[in-house]
Amino acid sequence: MTCDIQTGMTQLYVDHKSWLTVFLKKRLKCSHQAADTLQDTYLKILVSGKLPPPEYTRQYLSRVAKGLVVDYYRRWKIEQTYLESLQLLPQASESSPEHRLQILETLVEIDALLHHLSAKARQAFLLRRLEGLSYQMIAEQMEVSVSSVEKYVAKGLQACALAMMDFSFER
């Protein structure tokens, strides 16, 4: 990292930390989570290696922070749903904290994968895979053609296949 970027990041942090902290506390309702998200905001900018133009600094910081807040709430919602489903299981099927964390991380990855699809492709894919609806039933529910449903589900399957390939290459 060059000295200019280090100096710029330091100045960026000093100049905007206060208002961004207030901004995040309002949205997250938790000072600890706001502090973590503040750091993640600056880390994301640091990793990109690009400082925002001075005239757009607040807009840029707030956009990055809002994205992280959305990610936080999405992950929180998945975690809450998973914990609720665990409570419905019999005690004998209870898993270790490590296994639960691994499952939660997998669910978050699946959620992120599905959010890269269009809304219609995501809906059709979930209706097919989770609800087990036929293509005809999905088409009627979504008010689209069966051919469109086939394309939407294929996009979902393709995204899953690509993710599986990425996963197998990482191992």
FIROKE-799254 format. One record per atom (N, C-alpha, C): residue in one letter; x, y, z. Coordinates in steps of 0.05 Angstrom, whole numbers, padded with zeros to 5 digits, always signed. Atoms other than C-alpha are relative to their C-alpha. Layout:
N
aXYZ
...
***
This chain:
171
m+00017-00023+00000
m+00000+00000+00000
m+00018+00025+00000
t-00017-00023+00001
t+00028+00067-00018
t-00006+00019+00023
c+00003-00020-00022
c+00037+00124+00031
c-00024+00018-00005
d+00023-00017+00006
d-00016+00165-00005
d-00026-00012+00009
i+00025+00014-00008
i-00070+00113+00006
i-00002-00002+00030
q+00000+00002-00029
q-00050+00104+00079
q-00008+00027+00012
t+00006-00027-00009
t-00053+00179+00090
t-00029+00007-00006
g+00028-00005+00008
g-00119+00184+00052
g-00019-00015+00017
m+00017+00017-00016
m-00150+00127+00091
m-00002+00011+00029
t-00001-00011-00027
t-00128+00157+00157
t-00017+00025+00001
q+00015-00025+00000
q-00157+00225+00138
q-00030-00006-00004
l+00028+00008+00005
l-00221+00192+00112
l-00013-00009+00026
y+00010+00010-00025
y-00230+00156+00178
y-00004+00022+00020
v+00002-00022-00020
v-00216+00217+00221
v-00023+00019-00007
d+00020-00020+00008
d-00261+00263+00180
d-00029-00011+00001
h+00027+00010+00003
h-00321+00216+00175
h-00009-00020+00021
k+00007+00021-00020
k-00320+00168+00234
k-00024+00008+00017
s+00022-00008-00018
s-00367+00209+00278
s-00028-00002-00013
w+00026+00000+00012
w-00425+00219+00230
w-00008-00028-00009
l+00006+00027+00009
l-00418+00149+00202
l-00008-00019+00023
t+00007+00016-00024
t-00421+00119+00272
t-00030+00006+00008
v+00027-00007-00007
v-00486+00157+00286
v-00019-00012-00021
f+00015+00011+00023
f-00513+00136+00217
f-00005-00030+00005
l+00002+00029-00004
l-00499+00062+00233
l-00015-00007+00026
k+00014+00005-00025
k-00525+00065+00305
k-00030+00002-00004
k+00028-00003+00005
k-00592+00090+00279
k-00012-00024-00015
r+00010+00022+00016
r-00598+00032+00230
r+00003-00027+00014
l-00005+00026-00012
l-00570-00023+00273
l-00010-00003+00029
k+00010+00000-00027
k-00596-00003+00342
k+00018-00014+00020
c-00019+00013-00017
c-00534-00032+00373
c+00028+00013-00004
s-00026-00014+00003
s-00470+00007+00387
s+00023-00019-00007
h-00022+00020+00006
h-00426-00056+00384
h-00001-00008-00029
q+00002+00007+00029
q-00453-00077+00316
q+00006+00023-00017
a-00007-00025+00015
a-00448-00005+00292
a+00030+00003-00002
a-00029-00003-00001
a-00375-00004+00313
a+00013-00021-00019
d-00010+00021+00018
d-00362-00070+00277
d-00005+00007-00030
t+00007-00007+00028
t-00397-00046+00214
t+00015+00024-00009
l-00017-00023+00007
l-00359+00020+00216
l+00027-00010-00009
q-00026+00011+00007
q-00294-00019+00215
q-00001-00015-00026
d+00004+00015+00025
d-00320-00065+00160
d-00002+00019-00024
t+00003-00019+00022
t-00338-00004+00118
t+00027+00010-00009
y-00027-00010+00008
y-00268+00024+00121
y+00018-00022-00010
l-00015+00023+00010
l-00238-00045+00111
l-00007-00006-00029
k+00009+00006+00028
k-00279-00055+00048
k+00013+00021-00019
i-00012-00021+00016
i-00253+00012+00021
i+00030-00005-00002
l-00028+00005-00001
l-00182-00005+00042
l+00008-00023-00019
v-00006+00023+00016
v-00184-00073+00008
v-00003+00007-00030
s+00003-00008+00028
s-00210-00041-00056
s+00023+00017-00011
g-00023-00017+00008
g-00150+00006-00056
g-00008+00026-00014
k+00010-00024+00013
k-00193+00063-00082
k-00014+00018+00020
l+00013-00020-00017
l-00210+00125-00043
l-00022+00014-00016
p+00021-00014+00014
p-00276+00159-00060
p+00008+00029-00006
p-00005-00028+00006
p-00273+00227-00094
p-00010+00018+00023
p+00007-00017-00024
p-00276+00282-00040
p-00029+00010-00001
e+00027-00011+00002
e-00342+00311-00067
e-00022-00021+00004
y+00020+00022-00003
y-00377+00242-00061
y+00007-00018+00024
t-00009+00017-00021
t-00344+00216+00002
t-00023-00009+00018
r+00022+00008-00017
r-00407+00217+00046
r-00019-00020-00014
q+00018+00018+00015
q-00450+00185-00008
q+00013-00028-00003
y-00014+00025+00003
y-00398+00132-00020
y+00001-00016+00026
l-00002+00014-00026
l-00387+00115+00053
l-00028-00010+00009
s+00027+00009-00009
s-00462+00113+00067
s-00010-00023-00018
r+00009+00022+00017
r-00474+00068+00006
r+00014-00026+00008
v-00015+00024-00009
v-00419+00019+00028
v-00012-00010+00027
a+00011+00007-00026
a-00446+00021+00100
a-00028-00012-00002
k+00027+00011+00003
k-00518+00010+00078
k+00001-00029-00011
g-00002+00027+00010
g-00497-00051+00038
g+00008-00020+00022
l-00008+00018-00022
l-00463-00080+00099
l-00022-00004+00021
v+00023+00002-00018
v-00525-00065+00142
v-00020-00020-00012
v+00018+00020+00013
v-00568-00103+00091
v+00011-00028+00003
d-00012+00026-00003
d-00519-00161+00093
d-00003-00010+00029
y+00003+00007-00028
y-00521-00160+00169
y-00028-00010+00006
y+00027+00008-00006
y-00597-00163+00173
y-00008-00025-00015
r+00006+00025+00015
r-00601-00216+00119
r+00011-00024+00015
r-00013+00022-00015
r-00552-00259+00157
r-00015-00005+00027
w+00014+00002-00026
w-00589-00245+00223
w-00027-00015-00004
k+00026+00013+00005
k-00656-00266+00192
k+00004-00030-00005
i-00006+00028+00005
i-00625-00331+00166
i+00007-00014+00026
e-00008+00013-00025
e-00594-00345+00234
e-00025-00004+00018
q+00023+00003-00017
q-00660-00333+00270
q-00018-00022-00010
t+00016+00022+00012
t-00698-00378+00222
t+00012-00027+00006
y-00014+00025-00005
y-00646-00432+00230
y-00003-00008+00030
l+00003+00006-00028
l-00648-00427+00306
l-00028-00008+00008
e+00028+00008-00005
e-00724-00431+00306
e-00004-00028-00010
s+00004+00027+00010
s-00721-00493+00263
s+00014-00021+00017
l-00014+00018-00018
l-00670-00524+00310
l-00017-00007+00025
q+00016+00005-00024
q-00719-00516+00368
q-00023-00020-00006
l+00021+00020+00007
l-00770-00559+00330
l+00011-00028-00002
l-00012+00027+00002
l-00721-00617+00326
l+00001-00014+00027
p-00002+00014-00026
p-00720-00671+00379
p+00029+00003+00011
q-00026-00004-00013
q-00663-00666+00429
q+00022-00019-00011
a-00020+00020+00009
a-00629-00729+00402
a+00014+00009-00026
s-00012-00008+00026
s-00616-00695+00335
s+00015+00027+00003
e-00014-00025-00005
e-00582-00634+00367
e+00029-00003-00009
s-00027+00002+00010
s-00515-00619+00334
s+00019+00018+00016
s-00020-00016-00014
s-00450-00588+00360
s-00001+00029-00009
p-00001-00029+00008
p-00440-00512+00359
p+00016+00003-00026
e-00016-00002+00024
e-00387-00522+00305
e-00016-00008-00025
h+00017+00009+00022
h-00435-00561+00261
h-00022+00020-00006
r+00021-00020+00005
r-00490-00509+00271
r+00012+00024-00014
l-00013-00022+00013
l-00441-00454+00252
l+00005-00006-00030
q-00006+00008+00028
q-00421-00492+00189
q-00026+00000-00016
i+00026+00000+00014
i-00495-00501+00170
i-00009+00029-00004
l+00008-00028+00003
l-00509-00427+00183
l+00016+00014-00022
e-00017-00012+00021
e-00450-00406+00140
e-00008-00010-00028
t+00010+00011+00026
t-00475-00452+00084
t-00026+00013-00008
l+00025-00013+00006
l-00544-00422+00089
l+00004+00029-00009
v-00006-00028+00008
v-00516-00352+00084
v+00012+00001-00028
e-00012+00001+00027
e-00475-00372+00023
e-00022-00006-00021
i+00022+00007+00018
i-00537-00403-00010
i-00018+00025-00004
d+00016-00024+00002
d-00576-00339+00005
d+00013+00020-00018
a-00015-00019+00017
a-00522-00296-00026
a-00001-00009-00030
l+00001+00011+00027
l-00520-00342-00087
l-00027+00005-00013
l+00027-00004+00011
l-00596-00337-00096
l-00006+00029-00005
h+00005-00029+00004
h-00594-00261-00090
h+00014+00011-00024
h-00012-00008+00026
h-00551-00258-00152
h-00018-00006-00023
l+00020+00006+00021
l-00609-00286-00191
l-00020+00023-00001
s+00022-00019+00001
s-00665-00242-00216
s-00022-00009+00019
a+00022+00007-00019
a-00726-00240-00170
a-00017-00022-00011
k+00017+00021+00011
k-00767-00283-00218
k+00014-00027-00001
a-00015+00025+00001
a-00712-00334-00227
a+00003-00012+00028
r-00002+00009-00028
r-00702-00338-00151
r-00027-00012+00009
q+00026+00009-00008
q-00777-00345-00139
q-00007-00027-00013
a+00006+00025+00014
a-00786-00399-00192
a+00017-00023+00010
f-00018+00021-00010
f-00725-00438-00168
f-00008-00009+00027
l+00008+00008-00028
l-00748-00437-00095
l-00027-00014+00000
l+00026+00014+00001
l-00819-00456-00113
l+00003-00029-00010
r-00005+00027+00011
r-00793-00515-00153
r+00015-00018+00020
r-00018+00017-00017
r-00738-00539-00105
r-00011-00003+00029
l+00008+00002-00028
l-00769-00523-00037
l-00030-00008+00003
e+00029+00006-00002
e-00844-00526-00050
e-00007-00024-00017
g+00006+00023+00017
g-00840-00581-00103
g-00022+00004-00020
l+00022-00006+00019
l-00889-00545-00149
l+00009-00008-00028
s-00005+00006+00028
s-00894-00566-00221
s+00005+00026-00015
y-00005-00024+00016
y-00872-00519-00276
y-00026+00014-00007
q+00026-00011+00007
q-00945-00509-00295
q-00011+00016+00024
m+00010-00013-00024
m-00964-00491-00223
m+00015+00026+00005
i-00017-00024-00004
i-00906-00442-00218
i-00008+00021-00020
a+00008-00018+00021
a-00925-00411-00284
a-00026+00014+00006
e+00026-00012-00007
e-00996-00400-00261
e+00003+00019+00024
q-00004-00017-00024
q-00974-00372-00193
q+00015+00026-00007
m-00016-00023+00008
m-00923-00325-00225
m-00012+00016-00023
e+00013-00012+00023
e-00968-00309-00284
e+00020+00005-00023
v-00019+00000+00022
v-00914-00326-00335
v-00004-00027-00015
s+00003+00025+00016
s-00907-00381-00388
s+00017-00022+00013
v-00015+00023-00010
v-00882-00450-00372
v+00029+00001-00011
s-00026-00003+00012
s-00824-00436-00419
s+00017+00019+00017
s-00015-00019-00017
s-00804-00376-00376
s+00008-00014+00027
v-00007+00014-00025
v-00807-00419-00313
v+00023-00019-00005
e-00022+00018+00006
e-00762-00471-00346
e+00026+00015-00001
k-00024-00017+00002
k-00712-00416-00362
k+00009+00010+00028
y-00006-00010-00027
y-00716-00388-00291
y+00013-00022+00017
v-00011+00022-00016
v-00705-00455-00258
v+00027-00008-00010
a-00026+00007+00011
a-00648-00470-00306
a+00021+00019+00009
k-00020-00020-00010
k-00614-00405-00285
k+00007-00006+00029
g-00005+00007-00028
g-00621-00426-00212
g+00018-00024+00002
l-00016+00025+00000
l-00593-00495-00226
l+00029+00006-00010
q-00026-00008+00011
q-00536-00464-00267
q+00016+00014+00022
a-00014-00015-00022
a-00518-00417-00209
a+00009-00020+00021
c-00008+00020-00020
c-00518-00476-00161
c+00023-00017-00010
a-00022+00017+00012
a-00474-00518-00208
a+00026+00015+00000
l-00025-00016+00000
l-00424-00461-00215
l+00011+00003+00028
a-00009-00002-00028
a-00422-00452-00140
a+00012-00026+00010
m-00012+00026-00007
m-00410-00526-00131
m+00027-00004-00012
m-00026+00003+00013
m-00353-00524-00181
m+00020+00018+00014
d-00018-00018-00014
d-00323-00464-00145
d+00008-00012+00027
f-00005+00013-00026
f-00330-00501-00079
f+00020-00023-00002
s-00018+00024+00003
s-00296-00564-00105
s+00028+00009-00007
f-00027-00010+00007
f-00238-00523-00133
f+00014+00012+00024
e-00012-00012-00023
e-00228-00488-00066
e+00011-00022+00019
r-00008+00022-00019
r-00220-00555-00029
r+00026-00013-00008
***
